Amino acid sequence: MNKKFLLVFLFSLFLLTVYAQRRDIDTTLRLEEVVVTGSRSARHMSQSPGRIDIITPRVLQNSPVQSIDDILSMISGVNTTRSNGIMDMHTNVSIRGLSGDEQGRTLVLFDGVPINTSDEGSVNWNSIHMDNVQRIEVFKGPGSSLYGNNAMGGVINIISKKARQPFSINASASYGSLNTWLASLGISSKLSDKFSVFLSGYYNRSDGFNNIPDSLRTVPDYSVPRFMKEGGVYGKILYSPDSLFNIDFACDLFRDKRGEGEKIQAPDGEYRHFDHNRIQGRFYGEKRAFHYSLALYFQRQDYFRIDERIKKEVYQRFDVKSHRDDWGGILNFGLTGKRNHFSIGAEYKEGSVDGGDHYVTSPDKVLNRGTMTFVAVFAQEEFSFLREKFWLQLAVRYDNAFFHKGWFEAKGDAVSDFNTYNGDLKDNRWEHLSPRLALRFNPSKRVSAYVSYSQGFRASILDDLCRSGWMWIGPKIANPDLGPETLNNYEVGGTFYIFRNLSLAPSFYYAEGKDFLYYVATGEKLWGKQDIYQRQNISKVHVKGVEADLNYNASFGLAVNVNYSYNESKVKEFDERPELNDKILTYAPKHQVKGTVMWTGGVVDATIRGRYKTKQYTTEDNESSIAGFSTWDVQLSKWFFERRLYVGGEIINVFDNRHMNTKEYMSAGRLMNVKLAIHLSK
């Protein structure tokens, strides 16, 4: 345990407890809290047999962060890779040690709609603007019995804001370290009980910094600061003529340009650019015991990247262009009885990629295409007995997956060694059944416990199914025969109120995974000397862990959360690469300790948070790792003129800990930011 971390946290808790002023507030953790992610419909937490964490509007507003995934970093069992604030180009969020460099093992929803791409399994966290989010629910453990693919480690459901007043305007501007400017404007109107509109837009920019550590710099040194420019527009319309028919329609547009930190000849150096567009609509309603919902969505990412290098004193450049589409629909029906709730549904999803590397300094091209289609049906029965002291959940989902339209082509002398893989790729179809059995026991208002078994799966990404080329491991070839990874999870946990405002929430879990995907040398050689690799379903993984949250919510505005996570994720029975047996998965810290002290309603609103995690292995053989580290963040803010004017400031990484959060890039260190906001409403 980091002693400095513990001493600062305890001292902060003491100061805020002494000086906090008394005021009634809503507690942030109650068994009566309503959640939707564990059942696809509204349930009290005391009726949902699993571990669900909630990030409330109060936490969203008073956390010293500028991105949604950074807020998630404070939840027990969650590991994130963002360390440079809003400037980070690509971050991952993983749950319970399922490899932090694989976003595809954690499903992310926006208002119940999946936003992981089929091409990489990734989520563009930068495209989700803080001001558009009302709350977040995090379901830990496999959720594939309801949500299917990617929900192997857990499900994160981001729930958007709605207009709540006849008319309101929110405008903000902030300035911070590295010449970082952030500006946003939101307008919302609840025109009537039946119709409302929510609109927002934002623009952010930063000069960035050079995050290549001295040990990784080359001669000559082409590294430069990583700049950032981004902006987006989000709109949502709600129409509710009656209880049986309601419509939500949302559109989200995002554009960015982020420097890669290297410049040779290109005017802006290497950079990545996303055109990210998401459209989704939901039709839903209820009448007496019956309710239904139909969600339709379309998501496109147009991705562009400049890659330039000097190879044997010769300048080379190629541009990566990729079009990634994901679209589908989810239909769900439910019937509620006196002691039970039954739901049944179906889902269709299709994801595709059309991309390639286009050389600028030569006529070479490397092109790939492919499509993944899922058709699924699911059913869930929940019922209570013994005066609602027991809640039993039975769920099962059947998925049929089909990889098709696969195609690869390499053109030109520089990529001639990949020409033998040119042409149409083999179609592949597989199916999977995901069951769940869970029970929650509520013997009293102070005690609630649960036990569960669930199975999750993750399909291979299109990048591994249809793209041959270069990866971090070296040259690799596509494998259209890949099947899903699967995970059997056994879990027990509960929430115990020690006193009225003090609760302890522990969870214990053990999971067995099989057919995990790893790169394996095929035996073929590139240029007659370099091994060619391929992804294959070949290993077993065992995961065991403990999570514990201690929550204190006082009536005078003080909220405290301290949590601890222990996780051990090891490779087992890897016959093709026995040297990896008993090795720890990458980016899966064994210990994490996190704490937040939040005080609102006094002279100022104040939040102090800190987190510590042990070392993380960055390679599968565990030969390389990054050291453990701790960071502290602070936010102070105040509302004036009856909550019309907001003044705030934050310091991220207070003690300027220039740690490594990935194997390549050093963090920015201390970042400071000041913010002004105006809220007008009637």
Secondary structure, 3 states (H helix, E strand, C coil): CCHHHHHHHHHHHHHHHHHCCCCCCCCCCCCCCEECCCCCCCEEHHHCCCCEEEECHHHHHHCCCCCHHHHHCCCCCEEECCCCHHHCCCCCEEECCCCCCCHHHCEEEECCEECCCCCCCCCCHHHCCHHHEEEEEEEECCCHHHHCCCCCCEEEEEEECCCCCCCEEEEEEEEECCCEEEEEEEEEEECCCCEEEEEEEEEEEECCCCCCCHHHCCCCCCECCCCEEEEEEEEEEEEEEECCEEEEEEEEEEEEEEECCECCCCCCCCEEEEEEEEEEEEEEEEECCEEEEEEEEEEEEEEEEEEEEEECCEEEEEEEEEEEEEEEEEEEEEEECCCEEEEEEEEEEEEEEEEEEEECCCCCEEEEEEEEEEEEEEEEEEEEECCCCEEEEEEEEEEEEEEEEEEEEEECHHHHHHHHHCEECCCEEEEEEEEEEEEEEEEECCEEEEEEEEEEEECCCHHHHHCCEEECCEEEECCCCCCCEEEEEEEEEEEEEEECCEEEEEEEEEEEEEEEEEEEEEEEEECCCEEEEEEEEEEEEEEEEEEEEEEEECCCCEEEEEEEEEEEEEEECCCCCHHHCCCECCCCCCEEEEEEEEECCCCCEEEEEEEEECCEECCCCCCCEECCEEEEEEEEEEEECCCCEEEEEEEECCCCCCCECCCCCECCCCEEEEEEEEEEEC
